[in-house]
Amino acid sequence: MIGNRKECIDWLLEQENKTFEVKLYRKKRSNNANGYAWHLLNEMSNVLRASKEDIYVQMLKRYGQSEMVSVLSDIDVGGYFKYYEPIANTILQGKEFTHYRVYKGSSEYDTREMSIFIDGIVSEAKELNIETMPEGEIERLKELWNQ
């Protein structure tokens, strides 16, 4: 159910013997945003003669959302994170830790995060002389993402 606080509480009070998960509702970005991002990433990969995935990871590192995570160094984080890079190692109370920057994949972005990501990709595409949508069209898409 999606609703305001009162609507959700009223609805929950009517339910019997069930378990629920409550989380903040966030608007998702449109498929148009994702499609446009991957179109530009594909064009960039052609110009740079690199894989689309490599370009995507570069753009995640430059314009994406990330967090720092510290993990015992003997743990392989590859099964836990898809996009990450080691930053540093430290020893704390005799145990070695590796600090990673972990990047959130764009499929997990909300509207604001996707807008920042697209702006970065558009900027880089322009530097490579790749044709992008006119500014007005990009702004129109952003308005649609916020609705």
Summary of the structure (lengths in Angstrom):
residues: 147
radius of gyration: 20.3
end to end distance: 19.1
largest distance: 60.1
contacts: 351
relative contact order: 0.17
helix: 50%
strand: 19%
